[in-house]
């Protein structure tokens, strides 16, 4: 028996994939954890949007829909000129909560708040579901807007966030989608009353969002699925049409790029491929050698004066310095003050410790982008920071061009490459780290550290773990270069 109510989010899930909707409703236990950081960013932006309208009224009862519906109805009747937050409406078993609702002459202005920097097609659909429910519940929706992040906004301090939201009128686009909503709701109710639909994995598993049931749906997939190849949709479809699902069954004649051929050859042989050319390239680089990694944080709602939404702001670096082969020292920097922006002190420490010459190894173009951002913020440090950029050597494209191991399963992330080098580098296993094992967890730890209510003991503990994590990143690059040169 299908549930009596559908939510907007469930309809959106069903539009992405009916199987996802069925699993989300009947087998939520099979879902892998969603990106909690993205949810937190959305909630943070929603709260900031509400603070811009202090005269508004919040409709609570998150888990008690009947009470939320009743309070919304009463608020619209008793306070017809008051903006409402999280107003609840229902029609034919479909329940929606509206982020911002503004009474206007002749109707209501519906505002959907999204922590993206532009309007996306799924936002139109999302808003259309809400407008359809509201209008069929007897309310006139005069205008529909999408309030998204204004990425040109620069926070001037003192809690002034006027200008953070960019409002886009999407009324016309929504009107084209609304007539379809009733049919969607009806078909999904029928779907949920039946057995789980048999739908093969495909592009819909990651578009527009990564599906939390992807692992369940692909538990029986080929050991080396075609998606591990660098592919276009047309290429994948042509192979699927031939009944091919595993890389090992792909004819060599169908491969079109050097990357595909390298992945295919290693997978067929079960052995790594290491082109001696990478050894020759690295051997040309002199000592001293620096191995550098950054940790950054980005706020959808800026907290430091002079910063923008989602701006990547560095607060930590680790560097292993190799003055001669296998002669290592380690340097590190971590700013957990929190009351002041860390970027200036970060940049100054970098200039001080990176010396005047020698290659600086990184494992992506990310560090170069962060340093360019520091140059924009601090022009007086530009000359010194530009010299650091000129010395950067990105190991990622070298690894992609010259190295592959079947166990990497199509990924050249440093965490995928490390286990495949000689001996598996057991001392560089990120799983041995306590609590902080990846960049997202490092960001969460930093946010906890700088909260005023975090105890000194907890701050010290997290700081130690963050230093351990970042130190492992740069030591990993040292080992990769040693291996590639051997």
N, C-alpha and C positions, 0 to 999 in steps of 0.2 A: 504494500500500500504506500503510495507516494505521500509525502508530507503535505499538509493542507496549505502551507505557505512556501512561496519562493521569494528569495531576496534578489536584489539587483546583482549582487556579486555572484549568485548562483546562475542567473541568466547569462551573465558575462562568461562564466566558466563553461556553460553549455555551448555558447557560441564559439569559444575556442576549440572545444572538443566535447561532444556529448558523453563520451566515456569518462572524461574528467568530472563532469557534473554528477554522473551516476556514482562514481567512486567517492566523491566529496560528500555525497548525501548518505550513501549506504555503507561505505568502508573508509571512513576518515582515518582509521588506524593505520592504513597503508601509506599514508602521505609522509614524505620526508619533510623535515623542517623547512619552512619558507624563510626567505631573507628577512630576518627580524630587523635588521638595520634599515632596510627600505621602508618597512612599516613604521618604524620609529621616526624616520625623516618625514613621512607623510603626516603622522600625528602631530609632530612638532610644527609643521607648516600650517596645519589646520588650526592649531591653538593660536598661532601668531595671527592668522587671518581673523579669528574671533576677537582678539584683543584690539584690533583696529576699529571695532564697533562696540564700545563699552556699554552702549545702551541696549544691546541685544540680550535675549533670554535663551538659555540653554535648556533644551528638552532632554532630560536624562533618561533613566530607565533603559539602559543599554540592553539588558537581557529580559526586559518585561515589555514586550511589544504592545499588549493591550493598554497598559498604563501610558506608554509613550504616545499612542494614538489618541487617547483621551485627553492628555495634557496639550497636545498640539491643537486639537479641535477647540479646547477651551481658550488657549492663548490667542488663536486667531479671532475668536469671538469677543473676548474680553479686552484684548490689547491689540486692536487692529492696525496700529501704527508701529508696533515694536518688531524689530528684526528678530528672527528665530534661528537658532543653531540646532542642527540635528533634528529638525522637524520630521515627524513620522506620518506616512500616508500608506493606505492599503487599497487595493482593488483586485477582485477575483483571486485572492490568495497571494498576490504579489505585494511585498512590503518594501518600502524604500525609506531611507533617511537622507534628508537634504542638508548639505553642509551649511549653506547660508540661504536664508529666505527673507526677502525684503518686500513688505507691503507697499504697493504703489497705486496711484490712482488708476482704477480700472482693472486691477489684477495683482499678480504677484511676480516678483523677479526671482528666478531660481538661479543660484550660483553654485556650481560644482567647483570645489577647490582641489587642485592637483599640484603635487610638488615637483612637476616637470617644468621645463623652461619654454615649452611651446604647446600648442593644441595638437593632439594626436587623434586619428580616426576613432580609436576606442573610446575617447572622451566624449565624442559626439553620441555614440551608442549608449554609453553610460548615462548621459544626461537625458537622452530620449526616453529611456526606461522610466526615469523619475518623472518626466513631464507627462508621460502617458498615464502613469498611476495617478498623479495629482489631478489631471483633467478629468479622468473617469471617476475620481472620487468627488467631483463637484467643484473644483477650484480652477479658476482661470489663470493659466500661466501666460503672462503678457510678454515675458522676455526670458531668455536663457543665456547665461554667461559661463565662461570657463575662466576661473581665476587661477593663473599659474605663476610660477616664479619669474620675476623680472630679473634676468641675469645681468642687467646693467646697473642694478641697484647697488649702491655703495653705502654701507652703514656708517653714519656720522656719529654714533654714540648716543648716550643719554636715553636709551630705550626708544628712540624714534625710528619706527619702521614704516612710516608713510612712504609709499612708492615700492614696497617689497612685492606687492601683488600687481600683476598685469591682467586686466580684464578684457576678454575677447567675447564679442557678441556672436553666439553660435545658434541663434534662434532659427534662422533659415535652414541651416544644415540639420538641426534637430527635427524640424517639421517634416523632412523627407524620410526620416527613419521611424518616427512614431507609429505610423500605420502598421509596421511589421511586428511591433512588440506583442500585441495580443496573440498572434499566431505563434511566436516564440514561446510564450508562456504556456499556451495550450499544448504544444508539441513536447515541451520539456516535462510537463505533468504526466503525459502519456508515457514518455520515456522512463521516468522514475518509477512508474507502476510496473515496469517489466524487468526483464533480466538485463544484466550488464551488456551493453552493445559491444560487438566485436569490431574494433577499429584499430587498424595497424598504426604503429608509430610513424611519425613523419614530421613535416615542417611545423605542424600545429603544436608539437610538443614543447616548442621553445618560442612560439610567436603568438600573441604579443608578450607572453610571460613564460618563464620556465615552469613546466607543470610539476607539482610536487609528487605526482604519481609516475614520473618517468621511469624510475628504477623498477617499480612494480611491473609496468607494461613491457619493460625490456629485459626482464629477468631471464628470459629464454632466448635472447638474441644471440647472433653468431659471436664467436669468441673474438673475431676481428671484423666488426661490422664495417660496411662501406663508408659510414660517416667518419671514420678515422682518416680517410683520404681527404686531401684538399680538393673539394669538388664543387661543381655548380649543380643546380637543381636538375638541369637537363641531363648532365652526365649521370647523376644518381638514378634518374628515371630510366635512362637507357639501359643501365645495368640491371635494375629491378625488373624491367621488361623481359630480360633474358633469364630471369629466375635466379639471379646471383645476389647473395646476401652477405657473403664473406669475402674479404680481400683476397684470400688464397685461391678463390675460384675466378678471379678477374683475369682475363687474357691480357698478356703484356701489351698486345697491339692496341688495346682500348685505352691505355694510359696516355695522358696528353702533356704532363708537366714533369720536370725533373724531380720535384718534391714527391709526386705520386709514385714515380718509379723507385725512388729511394725507400719510401715506406713499404711499397710492394715487395721489393727485393729483400729487405730485412725480414719482413713478415714471412716470406716464402722460405727463407733459409733458417729462420729462427735465431739468427746471429746479428750482432751489431754491425753497423757500417760506420767507419771512421776514416775520412779522407785525409791522407797525409798532408794535404795542402794547409789544413788548419794548424798543424804543427809548424810548418814553415812560416805562416803568417805571424803566429805568436812569438816565434823565436826572434823575429826582427825587433821586438819591443824591448827597450832597455830597462834597467833597474835604476832607481827604486820604482816599485810597482805598488799602486794603491788599489784596494778593492772596497768599493763604496756602496752603501745602501741607505735609503731614506725611509722614514715613516712619516706619514702625513695624516691630517684630519681635515674634513670638509663639512661645514655646517650649512644646512639649507637655510637656516635663519642665523645670519652672522652674529657673533658675540663680541668681536673685536673691531674697533674703529678702523675704517679704511679698508675693510675686507668685503668681498662679494659672496652671494650665495654659491655654495658648492665649490668655492675656491679651495684648491688643495694647499694646505698650510703646513709646512714642515716643522716638526718639533723634536726630531730625533735622527741621529745618523750613527752608523757604525763604519769603521774603516780598519781593515787589516793592511799593514804596511810591510812589504817584502823588500828588504834592502839588498838581498842576494838570494839565490835559490834556496828555498826552505828556511830562510831566516826571517821570522815574523815577529812583529809587535802589533799590539791592538790599541786603537784609540776609539773613543765613543763620546757621544753628547746626547743628553736627554734633558729637555726643559719641561718641568711639570708645575711651573709657577701657577698658571691658570688665570691669575688676576691680570696679567699683561700678555699681549700677543707675543709668541715665541720667535717669530720669523727673523727679526733683526739680530737677536743674539745667536740664533742658529746660523745665519749667514756669516756673521763675524767669526764664529768659531770655525766654520768651514774654511774661510780664507786663511785663518791663522794656522790650521793644521795640515792643509793639503800640499804644503811645500811649493816649490817653484817649478819643478819639472818632474818628468816621469809619467807614464800612462796611468789613467784612473779607470779601472774596470768597473762596469756596471752591467746589469742583466736586464736591460730594456731601455727605451728612450725616455723613461719616466723621469729620471733624475735630471736630465737635460731640460725637460719642460719645467720642473720645479725651480731650477736655478734661473731660468729665463723669467719666471714669475717674480723671483727675488730681485732681479735686475730692475723690473718695472717698479717694484716697491721702493727700492733703495738705489737710486741712480749713482750716488756717491761711491757705491761698492761695485759699480758696473764693470770697470776695467779688470778688477781682480776676479770677479765671478766669470767673466767671459773667458779669461785664461783657463779657468777650471773646465769650462765647457769644451774648449779646444783640445783638452787632454783626454776627454772621455773616450773609452773604447767599449762599445756595446758587444757583449759576448753572445747575446741572443741570436742575431742574424748569422753569426759565425756558426753557432751550434745548428741552426736550421739549415744552413748550407752544406755542412760537412759531416753531421753526426745524426744517427738514428738507431734506436734499439726497439725491437718489437714490444717490449714491456712498457714503453712510453705511451702506447695506445694513442698516437696522433698528437700528443702534447709535448711542447718543448719548454714548459714551465720548469723552473729550476727544481721544483719538488718532484717533477716527473723524471727529470734527467738524473738527479743524484743517485737514486737507487740502482741505476743501470751501470754506473762506472765501477771500476775494479774494486771488488770487495764489498760493493754496495754501500760504502761509506756509513757503516752502522752508527758511528759516533755523531753523524749528522742527521739522524732520524728525528724529524720534527715532532713525532709522536712522543718522544721522550720528554719534551718540554712540558712544564706544568702550567696548564690553563691557557697560555697564549701560544698558539701553534700556527697562526696565519695572520695576514695583514688586517682582516676584518676584526679579529679578536683583539689585535693590538689597538685598533681605533677605539673599540668598546672599552678597553682597559684605560686608555688615556682619558676618555670622557668621564670615567668613574673617578680617576685620580684627581681631576681638577674640580670635581664637585665639592662645594664647601662643606657638605655634611659627611664626606669620606674621612674616616679616622686616619691618624698618622700611621698606625700600624698597617692598615690596608694599603695606604699610598706607598709606603716603603716596600711592601710585599709585591705590589703590582709593578713598581718601578724596576725592581730586581728582575722580574720575569720579562719585562719589556726589553731590558738590556740583553738578557740571555737570548731572546728571540732574534733581535736585530744582529747580534754578534754571530749567530749561526748562519744568517743570510750571507754575510761577507766571507766567513770561513768556507762556506759552500762554494763560492766563486773561486777561492784559492785552490780548492781541491779539483774543481773542473779544469782550470788552466793547467794544473800539474798533470792531470790525466790526459788532456788533449796534447800536451807537449811530449808525453811519454811514448 
